[in-house]
Amino acid sequence: MSSDVKRVAVTCGGFSGEADISRKSAAMVVKHMDRSRFVPTLVHIQSDGWHAEPSSGEKFAIDKGDFTYLDAQGGRHGFDVVFEMVHGTPGEDGRLSAYFELMGLPYTASQPRTLAIGHHKAWTTALLARLGHPVANAGIFHRDVLEGLSETASQLAQDYGLPCFVKACESGSSIGVTRVDDPAQFRNAFETAFEASDSVMVESFLDGREFTCGVIPSTPGGAPRYLPVTEIIPDNAFFDYEAKYAGKSSEVTPADIDDALTLDMQQRALRVYQDLDCSGMARVDFILHDGTPHVVEVNTVPGFSEMSIIPQQAQVVGISATELISLLIGDALHRTNFQ
């Protein structure tokens, strides 16, 4: 193999309800990777072990001591760079990135502290509010909220308004999210959220159209650039798991809004990306409430499946999936070389 051809580990799976989506994202990355520059290997991250799946389709146990594996002939294989596609834990919460830092391996995602903050919805919202970004009124709760909920439900409704949302703080893809229209629904909403996370956020309802904007590097190691804005029109009450992955929404790229509002959202997405110290690709979700785009979520390891939004946005500005993958790998290599 030429030294110019890089060996790329494409991580997928994980320990959360997003594992299936992660595998779909990773499969698309492998499918569209430029074989003249890169040799991809799927690396399955599972609770019962990590396994490499090269193009032969066989699976071999990863040695976590050095992130290598032995093939059937006893040959040892390592990697030059990691393309991170584990949504949820342990990818999107920064644990894998921290591991790759220790291994000295370049990786496409943001640094561990950015991922840890971005994965925790309440932390993200609180930090963005402190930095002056418009966000919903929100609070963080733990399991003890269930003890006196029959007495406090009315106060919660007063504090956050109805409808409002109860969200698992540390999950993605709208897992563990419930819309609450009546105080009697709080208990079920909290219990559902606590199944996905140890901490839960209550967030005021923002009435308005939903949009999202991706941000990627302009060049390997270059300044970030925004992508076109997409409007999301969910068939359900909000942009939940089914809306994202079961075709229960319509997505319009570029969004049918005027140039001034488009640029406003793009610049806001870019500022959020920079304020959170993101790297690689990220996506910022908005709700247009009372004429102002409010940030509702930051996706630091966004999907890359056939249905995912960032590849769609990139395509609109003439960046193919293959070009985007090459850009993100090149950026990861550049960032490591200049640390």
C-alpha positions, 0 to 999 in steps of 0.5 A: 500500500502506498504511504499516500493511501490512508487507512481509515477506521469508520466507527459505528454502533455504540451503546445508545438507541442511535446505534442502528442509525450510526451503522447506516451513517458509517455504511454510507461513509464507507460506500462513498469514500475515495478508494484512490486515497483511503482504505476504509474499515468499519469498526463496530463499537459494542458493549461486548467488544470492539470489532474491525470489519474490513472489506472481506466482511470478516470480523476481528477483535480490536485490541483496545491497548493500541487500536489494532487488530490481527487478521486471520493470517496473524497480520496486525493492522492499524489505522492512520485516522478515524472517521467517527460515526458513533451517534450517542454514547460513547461517540457523541459524548466525547469518550471515543475522542478522548481515547483517540487523543490518548492513542495519538490518532487523528479523528474527524469529530470535535475534541472531547470537551466540546462533545461532552458539552454538546451531548448534554442538552441542558449544558448546551442550552445554558452555555449558549444562553450565557453567550447571548444566543437566543434559546428556550427557557429551560431547567435541569432535573434529576430523578428526585423530581419524581418524588413530589411530582403530584404537588409540583407538576402545576408549578412546572407548568407555570414555570415553563408554560404549556405545551413544553418539552421534557427531554433526556439530556444525554441522548440524540435523535429525539430519543426520550423526548415528550411533548407535555400538554397537561400537567398530568403528563409530566410523570410519564414524560419524566419516566420516559426521559430517565430511561435514556439519561440520568438528567432531564431537561424541561424546555419551554415550547417555541412556536415556529417553523423548524430549520437546520444549518450545517457547518463544515471546514472550508478546506482541511485546516481552514476556517469553518463555512456554513451550508445552505439552510434546510426547513424541516416540516414534520408530520408529527407534533415535532421533529422526533425520531420517526420524523428524522428516520422514518420519512415522517417529515419533509425537508426543503433545501434550500429553505424557502425563506428570504436571503436576509433570514437565510444569512442570519441563520447561517451566521448564527450557526457559524457562531454557535460552532465557533463558540462551542469550539467545534471541529469537523462537521456539525449541525445547528437546529433552530426554531423561528420564534417571534421572528428570531431563530432560537437554537434548540440543538447542536448536533456534533456528530450528525448523521451521514446516512442516505436520509441525512441532512448535511450530505443533502446541504453539501450537494446543493452547493456542489460538494459530493458525499465523496468530496465531503468525506475526503474534506473531513478526513483531510481536516482531521489529519491537518488538525493533528499535524498542527497541534 
